[in-house]
Amino acid sequence: MKPVEERRAIRRTTARWCAAAAVVIAALAAPLVGRLDLASFDLQAEAIRHWRAPANEADPVVLVGIDDATLAASNDPLPLSLIHAQLGHALEVIAAAKPRLVVIDIALATGSVESLRPGYDAALMSGLIAAREASGVVATLTNEANGIALAPYPPLVAAAGADSFGFPIYPVDADNVVRRFDPARTGTSPSLLGRVAAMLHVDDRVKAAGWIDFTRGAPIEYIPLVDVARAASDPSPWRGRFADKVVLIGSVLPYVDRLPQSVNLAAWEPVSAAPPGVVLNAQAIRSVLGHGLIHPVSALVVWGLIALFALLALVNKMVGRWITLVAGIAAAFLLAMLLHANGFFLPLATACTAGFAAVALRTSADVFLAREERRRLTQTFGGYVSPQLLRAIIGGHVDLRGGRRPMAFMFADLRGFTAWSERTEPEQVLDVLNRYYGAVTPIVHFHGGTIDNFRGDGIMVMFGAPEPHADPCDGAFRAARGILAALDELNRVQLADYNVSLAVAIGLAYGEAVFGDLGSSDRKDFTALGDAVNVAARLQDLAKSLGFPVLMTAAFAANLSPATRADAEPVPLGEAPIKGHSSVAIAGWPPAGRSDTATVE
């Protein structure tokens, strides 16, 4: 298998393993991400409420609240007086309006108050009988601390009906918020919502556990109980408010029976407050009178979505992978909203976990494989191409179409080396050359040069490709000076080992050039072409005859920075004839008397 095909096969296998691992991670993380599903449920409910404008829906539920004004109007310090007197009068007013059902979300007294408040028992029983005969009554049961039910005063039970009581019990989720109804929570005892559903002939909608539909109805307002009770002598003004409605009576007092809920629908309170429990009962009744409770989608749908998100590991492009993940989460949320609005809840947390795990694992694997590939390429080709070119190759920045920009070029050639090599053993020649290139190559790379090629004892270097160079002429000139200085140091070793001293001639030029791959599909070189390349090569030859180790074009010298010129000012030499080229204005360096020339043959 070819290396490219082998790498592709490794990536495909890695992607499949990442997808499989993502599914496993999602399955293991499912219990830990449950709170994200709860938050998603709340967010969906809020979004759907804004989307379908629930304020325009006819509300089947009316809330009558026991508030501070109701307590103040009683002029009686005993709470039982409120329950027995005002509640009884209010029930008669409500009953006269022919409601659909009356639901009392407060616990009725467990004993008589007749000895304390004569006539109060009779008032409440009269109201309960009126409500039962008009529409039916459902009332709340409560438990003692030990779990035993507190039985209401028997005459009150008889007045309301023995089958009219239930427990208002709802599961509390992990984040301490109430969102669901579960009939199994009350065991063999009846639930308040179950009683209500049976009275409204929709009991089939509460046989299975489900989420309360918080998307239905406008924020709930309440009518003070005291206002209703005062109309006992003339209930006619309230007929339009209560007729054919489920009238729910309960406490809206601060700090009494408060439950954090998915959406705060108590219109009279801040959104951040925990609404009264009676508001939860109102919304649960709205739900069963609507499409029913919200039920989970099939497990097959959930696992299908998990698998779909896990397949994101197969997306090859890293950026595209993350973009697809974000787009997938957004699309899944919109799908979940659509299902939510139609009575189904699609949990997203596990699928999103699978998607994130798939993308993260694949990205990590790609980074690891890329580093391994970089390491392999560096080991394989690090000694054959310049670091700049290697970085461009590994990073995929080499443009096969090439480019064009102003660049600096350096040609360096050893003087008299050919004649010396003719009378010297080849092994010794190779060793001397390797020592020379070992000394000058790091200097070239340090100053940002890209070595085009070694030509025997000559070297071609470009400054400005494949990566742009901020100051190509400064880089090339400093590299030339560094080569001269390094050669002086190297010659001390060469004289001792082989009795030879090297001298170098360097040509420098600056101008526009094109660069890129040159060759065929089987063999390519990265190089540059332009007039400045040819001139630099000719100046290298001319330097040998003019006696300057470094010759440069006047254009090159003019582009040196002031800091470089201050330390090493080239000597203008005027126009010079160039073999095979028109005359060129040139400059030489170093000036006579400088010690860093390395001109010994």
C-alpha positions in Angstrom: 0.0 0.0 0.0 1.3 3.5 -0.9 2.1 5.8 2.0 -0.8 8.2 1.1 -3.3 5.4 0.9 -1.9 4.0 4.2 -2.4 7.3 6.0 -5.9 7.6 4.6 -6.7 4.0 5.8 -5.4 4.9 9.3 -7.6 8.0 9.4 -10.7 6.0 8.4 -10.0 3.4 11.0 -9.4 6.1 13.6 -12.6 7.8 12.7 -14.6 4.6 13.1 -13.1 3.9 16.5 -13.7 7.5 17.6 -17.4 7.1 16.6 -17.7 3.8 18.5 -16.0 5.3 21.6 -18.3 8.3 21.4 -21.4 6.1 21.7 -19.8 4.3 24.7 -18.9 7.5 26.4 -22.4 8.9 25.8 -24.0 5.8 27.3 -21.7 5.9 30.4 -22.3 9.7 30.8 -26.1 9.5 30.4 -26.8 9.5 34.2 -24.4 12.4 34.6 -25.9 14.7 32.0 -29.5 14.4 33.1 -29.5 17.9 34.4 -28.7 19.2 30.9 -31.9 17.5 29.7 -33.9 19.2 32.4 -32.4 22.6 31.5 -33.1 21.8 27.8 -36.8 21.1 28.7 -37.1 24.4 30.4 -35.5 26.3 27.6 -37.7 24.6 25.0 -40.8 25.5 27.0 -39.8 29.2 27.2 -39.0 29.3 23.5 -42.3 27.6 22.5 -44.3 30.0 24.7 -42.8 33.0 22.8 -43.3 31.2 19.5 -47.0 30.4 19.7 -48.2 33.3 21.8 -50.1 31.4 24.5 -51.8 34.7 25.6 -54.2 34.2 22.6 -55.4 30.8 23.9 -58.7 30.5 25.8 -57.8 29.5 29.4 -59.9 26.7 30.8 -58.6 27.3 34.4 -59.4 30.2 36.7 -57.4 30.7 39.9 -59.0 32.1 43.1 -56.2 32.9 45.5 -56.1 33.1 49.2 -53.8 36.2 49.7 -52.9 38.8 52.3 -56.0 40.8 51.5 -58.2 37.8 52.1 -56.6 37.2 55.5 -56.8 40.8 56.5 -60.6 40.9 55.6 -61.4 38.1 57.9 -60.8 40.1 61.0 -60.2 36.9 62.8 -56.9 35.5 64.0 -57.9 31.9 63.5 -57.1 30.4 60.1 -60.1 28.1 60.5 -62.4 31.0 60.2 -61.0 31.8 56.8 -61.4 28.2 55.6 -64.9 27.7 56.9 -66.5 31.0 56.4 -65.0 32.9 53.4 -64.4 29.6 51.6 -67.9 28.5 52.0 -69.3 31.8 50.8 -67.0 31.8 47.8 -67.9 28.3 46.9 -71.6 29.3 46.7 -70.8 32.2 44.4 -68.7 29.9 42.2 -71.3 27.2 42.1 -74.0 29.7 41.0 -71.8 30.4 37.9 -72.0 26.8 36.8 -68.3 26.0 36.6 -66.9 22.9 34.9 -65.2 21.7 38.1 -64.1 23.2 41.5 -60.7 22.2 42.8 -59.8 23.1 46.4 -56.0 23.1 46.8 -56.0 23.6 50.6 -56.4 21.0 53.3 -59.8 21.0 54.9 -60.0 21.1 58.7 -59.7 17.7 60.5 -62.3 18.8 63.1 -65.2 21.0 63.9 -64.9 24.7 64.8 -68.6 25.1 65.6 -67.8 25.5 69.3 -65.4 28.4 68.5 -67.3 30.0 65.6 -70.9 29.0 65.5 -72.2 28.6 62.0 -68.8 28.3 60.3 -69.1 24.5 59.8 -72.5 25.0 58.2 -71.2 27.7 55.9 -68.4 25.6 54.6 -70.6 22.5 54.2 -73.3 24.6 52.4 -70.6 25.8 49.9 -69.2 22.3 49.3 -72.7 20.9 48.7 -73.5 23.7 46.3 -70.2 23.2 44.4 -70.7 19.4 44.3 -74.2 19.7 42.9 -73.2 22.4 40.4 -70.1 20.7 38.9 -68.3 18.5 41.3 -65.6 19.1 43.8 -62.0 17.8 44.2 -60.1 18.7 47.4 -56.7 18.1 48.7 -55.5 15.5 51.1 -52.3 15.9 53.2 -50.1 13.6 55.2 -48.8 13.8 58.7 -45.0 13.7 59.2 -45.1 9.9 59.6 -46.9 9.6 56.2 -50.3 8.8 57.5 -53.1 10.7 55.7 -54.9 13.5 57.7 -58.6 12.7 57.3 -60.8 15.9 57.0 -63.7 16.4 59.3 -66.3 13.7 58.3 -69.2 16.1 57.7 -67.0 18.0 55.3 -66.1 14.8 53.5 -69.8 13.9 53.2 -70.5 17.4 51.8 -67.8 17.2 49.2 -68.2 13.5 48.4 -66.2 10.6 49.6 -64.4 10.2 46.2 -63.5 13.8 45.9 -60.1 13.9 47.6 -56.5 13.3 46.3 -52.9 13.9 47.1 -51.2 16.8 45.2 -47.9 14.9 44.9 -45.3 15.6 42.1 -41.8 14.2 41.7 -39.0 16.6 42.4 -36.2 16.5 39.8 -32.4 16.4 40.6 -32.2 20.2 40.3 -35.0 20.6 42.9 -37.5 21.7 40.2 -41.0 20.2 39.7 -41.8 19.4 36.1 -43.5 15.9 36.0 -46.5 14.0 37.2 -46.2 10.4 38.1 -49.4 8.5 39.2 -47.3 5.9 40.9 -46.0 8.4 43.4 -49.2 8.2 45.4 -49.1 4.4 45.4 -52.6 3.0 46.0 -53.8 6.4 47.2 -55.6 8.7 44.7 -53.8 11.7 43.3 -55.3 15.2 43.1 -54.6 15.4 39.3 -56.0 11.9 38.8 -59.2 12.9 40.6 -59.5 16.0 38.5 -58.9 14.1 35.3 -61.5 11.5 36.2 -64.1 14.2 37.0 -63.3 15.9 33.6 -63.5 12.5 31.8 -59.8 12.7 30.6 -58.4 10.2 33.1 -56.7 8.2 30.2 -54.3 11.2 29.9 -52.8 10.7 33.4 -52.4 6.9 33.5 -48.7 7.1 32.6 -46.1 9.4 34.0 -45.1 12.5 31.9 -44.0 16.0 31.9 -46.3 18.9 32.6 -46.8 21.0 29.5 -45.6 24.5 30.5 -46.1 25.8 27.0 -49.8 26.1 27.4 -51.7 29.2 28.5 -50.8 32.7 29.4 -49.2 33.7 32.7 -51.8 33.0 35.4 -53.6 35.9 37.2 -55.6 35.2 40.4 -58.8 36.6 41.8 -58.7 37.2 45.6 -60.9 34.9 47.5 -62.2 37.8 49.6 -63.6 39.5 46.4 -65.5 36.4 45.5 -66.8 35.7 49.0 -68.2 39.3 49.3 -70.5 38.7 46.3 -72.4 35.9 48.2 -75.6 38.1 48.2 -75.4 38.8 44.4 -73.2 36.2 42.5 -74.4 37.3 39.1 -71.3 39.5 38.2 -69.0 36.4 38.5 -71.0 34.2 36.1 -68.9 35.2 33.1 -65.7 34.5 34.9 -66.5 31.1 36.3 -68.9 29.6 33.9 -67.7 26.3 32.3 -64.2 26.8 33.9 -62.2 24.7 36.2 -62.0 26.9 39.2 -58.9 26.3 41.3 -58.8 27.7 44.9 -55.5 27.8 46.7 -52.9 29.8 48.6 -50.9 32.5 46.9 -49.5 33.8 50.2 -45.7 34.6 50.3 -43.5 31.8 51.7 -46.4 29.3 51.8 -46.4 26.1 49.7 -43.8 27.3 47.2 -42.4 25.0 44.5 -39.6 25.8 41.9 -41.2 25.0 38.5 -40.0 24.7 35.0 -41.5 28.1 34.1 -42.8 30.6 36.6 -46.4 31.3 35.4 -47.4 33.4 38.4 -48.0 36.7 36.6 -48.0 38.7 39.8 -44.5 37.6 40.8 -41.0 38.1 39.6 -39.9 35.4 37.1 -37.0 34.4 39.4 -39.4 33.6 42.3 -40.6 30.1 43.1 -44.3 30.1 42.3 -47.1 28.8 44.6 -47.9 25.1 44.4 -51.5 26.0 43.3 -49.9 27.4 40.0 -48.4 24.0 39.4 -51.8 22.3 39.8 -53.3 24.9 37.5 -50.7 24.1 34.8 -51.1 20.4 35.3 -54.9 20.8 34.7 -54.2 22.9 31.6 -52.0 20.1 30.3 -54.6 17.3 30.7 -57.2 19.5 29.2 -54.9 20.2 26.2 -53.0 17.4 24.5 -52.2 15.7 27.8 -48.9 15.3 29.5 -45.7 15.4 27.5 -44.2 11.9 27.0 -40.7 10.7 26.1 -40.0 9.8 22.5 -39.1 6.2 21.7 -35.7 5.0 22.9 -35.0 4.1 19.2 -35.2 7.7 18.3 -32.8 8.7 21.1 -30.3 6.0 20.2 -30.6 6.9 16.5 -29.8 10.6 17.3 -26.9 9.4 19.5 -25.5 7.3 16.5 -26.0 10.2 14.1 -24.0 12.6 16.4 -21.3 9.9 16.9 -20.9 9.8 13.1 -19.5 13.3 13.2 -16.2 11.5 13.9 -16.2 10.6 10.2 -16.1 14.3 9.0 -12.5 14.8 7.8 -12.0 18.5 8.0 -11.4 19.6 11.6 -13.1 23.0 11.3 -16.0 21.5 9.4 -16.3 18.9 12.1 -16.8 21.5 14.8 -19.1 23.6 12.6 -21.2 20.5 11.9 -21.4 19.8 15.6 -22.7 23.2 16.4 -25.2 23.1 13.5 -26.3 19.6 14.5 -27.0 20.7 18.1 -29.0 23.7 16.8 -31.0 21.5 14.4 -31.6 18.9 17.2 -32.8 21.6 19.5 -35.3 22.8 16.9 -36.5 19.3 16.3 -36.9 18.8 20.1 -38.9 22.0 20.2 -41.2 20.8 17.4 -41.7 17.5 19.2 -42.2 19.3 22.6 -44.9 21.5 21.1 -46.7 18.3 19.9 -46.5 16.4 23.2 -43.2 14.6 23.1 -39.9 15.2 24.8 -36.6 14.4 23.1 -33.7 14.3 25.5 -30.6 15.8 23.8 -27.9 15.7 26.4 -26.7 12.2 25.7 -26.7 12.7 21.9 -24.9 16.0 22.3 -22.4 14.3 24.6 -21.8 11.7 21.9 -21.3 14.4 19.3 -18.9 16.3 21.4 -17.0 13.2 22.4 -16.8 12.1 18.7 -15.5 15.5 17.5 -13.1 15.9 20.5 -11.7 12.3 20.1 -11.3 12.6 16.3 -9.7 16.0 16.7 -7.3 14.7 19.3 -6.5 11.7 17.1 -5.9 14.0 14.2 -3.6 16.2 16.2 -1.7 13.2 17.4 -1.4 11.7 13.9 -0.4 15.1 12.5 2.3 15.4 15.1 3.5 11.9 14.3 3.5 12.7 10.6 5.4 15.9 11.3 7.9 14.0 13.4 8.3 11.4 10.7 8.7 14.1 7.9 11.2 16.0 10.1 13.2 12.9 10.7 13.0 11.8 7.0 13.5 15.1 5.2 14.9 17.5 7.9 18.4 17.1 6.5 17.3 17.5 2.9 15.3 20.7 2.9 15.6 24.0 4.8 13.5 24.4 8.0 11.4 27.1 6.3 10.5 24.8 3.4 9.9 21.9 5.7 7.5 24.0 7.9 5.7 25.0 4.7 5.4 21.5 3.5 4.2 20.1 6.8 1.8 23.0 7.3 0.5 22.6 3.7 1.5 26.2 2.9 3.5 25.4 -0.2 1.5 26.8 -3.1 2.1 24.5 -6.1 1.1 27.4 -8.4 4.0 29.4 -6.9 4.1 33.1 -6.1 5.8 36.4 -7.0 7.4 38.8 -4.6 10.6 40.9 -4.1 13.3 38.5 -2.7 17.0 38.5 -1.9 19.4 35.8 -3.2 22.8 34.7 -2.2 25.2 32.5 -4.1 28.4 31.4 -2.3 31.2 29.4 -3.8 34.6 28.3 -2.5 37.6 29.8 -4.3 40.1 27.4 -5.8 38.2 24.4 -4.4 37.9 22.6 -7.7 41.7 22.7 -8.3 42.4 21.5 -4.8 39.9 18.7 -5.1 41.5 17.4 -8.2 44.7 16.5 -6.3 43.0 15.3 -3.1 41.4 12.0 -2.2 37.5 12.0 -2.6 36.9 11.0 1.0 38.9 14.0 2.2 37.0 16.3 -0.2 33.7 15.0 1.1 34.7 15.5 4.7 35.9 19.1 4.1 32.7 20.0 2.3 30.5 18.4 5.0 32.4 20.4 7.6 32.0 23.6 5.6 28.2 23.1 5.0 27.8 22.0 8.6 29.2 25.4 9.7 27.4 27.6 7.3 23.9 25.9 7.0 22.8 26.9 10.6 23.9 30.5 9.9 21.7 30.6 6.7 18.7 29.1 8.5 19.1 31.4 11.5 18.8 34.5 9.3 15.7 33.1 7.5 17.3 31.8 4.4 15.9 28.8 2.4 18.7 26.7 0.8 17.7 26.0 -2.8 20.5 23.5 -3.4 24.1 22.6 -2.8 26.1 22.6 -6.1 29.4 20.9 -5.2 31.2 23.6 -3.3 28.5 26.2 -4.2 25.3 27.0 -2.5 22.2 29.0 -3.6 20.0 30.6 -0.9 16.8 32.6 -1.2 15.4 35.0 1.4 11.6 35.5 1.1 10.2 32.1 0.0 8.3 30.0 0.7 7.6 32.2 3.8 7.9 36.0 3.4 10.9 37.6 5.0 10.5 40.9 6.8 14.0 42.2 5.8 15.3 39.9 3.1 18.4 42.0 2.2 19.4 42.3 5.9 18.9 38.6 6.4 21.0 37.7 3.4 23.8 40.2 4.2 24.0 39.1 7.9 24.1 35.4 6.7 27.0 36.4 4.4 28.9 38.0 7.2 28.2 35.0 9.4 29.6 32.7 6.8 32.9 34.7 6.5 33.3 34.6 10.3 32.5 30.9 10.6 35.0 30.1 7.8 37.8 31.8 9.7 37.1 29.6 12.7 36.7 26.5 10.5 40.0 27.1 8.7 41.9 26.8 12.0 40.7 23.2 12.2 41.1 22.5 8.5 44.7 23.6 8.6 45.5 21.2 11.4 43.7 18.2 9.9 44.2 18.5 6.2 46.6 21.5 5.7 44.0 23.4 3.7 42.4 26.8 4.2 39.2 27.7 2.4 38.1 31.0 0.9 34.6 32.0 -0.2 33.1 34.3 -2.8 29.6 35.5 -2.2 27.2 37.3 -4.6 24.0 39.1 -3.4 21.1 40.5 -5.4 17.6 41.8 -4.8 14.6 41.9 -7.0 11.3 40.4 -7.9 11.2 36.7 -8.6 8.7 33.9 -9.0 8.9 30.8 -6.7 7.3 27.4 -6.5 7.7 23.8 -7.5 9.8 23.1 -10.6 9.9 19.7 -12.2 7.6 16.8 -13.1 5.0 14.8 -11.2 7.8 12.3 -10.3 10.4 14.8 -9.1 10.1 18.3 -8.0 12.3 21.0 -6.6 11.2 24.2 -4.8 13.1 27.0 -6.4 12.9 30.6 -7.5 13.5 32.2 -11.0 14.2 35.8 -11.9 16.8 38.2 -13.1 18.1 38.7 -9.5 18.9 35.0 -9.3 21.1 35.2 -12.4 22.8 38.4 -11.3 23.6 36.9 -7.8 25.2 33.9 -9.5 27.3 36.2 -11.8 28.4 38.4 -8.9 29.7 35.3 -7.1 32.1 34.7 -10.0 33.0 38.4 -10.3 33.9 38.5 -6.6 36.8 36.2 -7.2 38.4 38.7 -9.7 37.6 41.9 -7.9 39.1 40.8 -4.5 35.9 41.4 -2.4 34.6 38.3 -0.6 31.1 39.8 -0.9 29.6 41.6 -4.0 26.1 42.9 -4.1 23.9 44.9 -6.5 23.4 48.6 -5.7 19.6 47.8 -5.3 20.5 45.2 -2.7 22.7 47.7 -0.8 20.0 50.4 -1.0 17.5 48.0 0.8 19.8 47.4 3.8 18.4 48.9 7.0 20.1 51.9 8.6 21.2 49.7 11.5 22.9 47.2 9.2 24.6 49.9 7.1 25.8 51.6 10.3 27.7 48.5 11.3 28.8 47.4 7.8 28.7 50.0 5.1 29.2 48.5 1.6 31.7 50.1 -0.8 30.1 51.4 -4.0 32.0 50.1 -7.0 30.0 51.7 -9.9 28.9 49.9 -13.0 30.4 46.5 -13.6 30.1 44.3 -16.7 28.3 41.0 -16.0 28.8 38.0 -18.2 25.8 37.4 -20.3 24.0 40.4 -18.8 24.0 44.2 -19.1 26.2 46.2 -16.7 25.0 46.4 -13.2 25.8 48.9 -10.4 27.4 47.0 -7.6 29.0 47.4 -4.2 31.6 45.3 -2.3 32.2 44.3 1.3 34.2 44.3 3.5 36.2 47.5 2.9 40.0 47.2 2.8 41.5 46.6 6.2 38.6 44.7 7.7 39.7 41.5 9.5 36.6 39.3 8.8 37.4 38.5 5.1 38.5 34.9 5.1 40.3 35.2 1.8 43.2 32.7 2.4 43.6 30.2 -0.5 
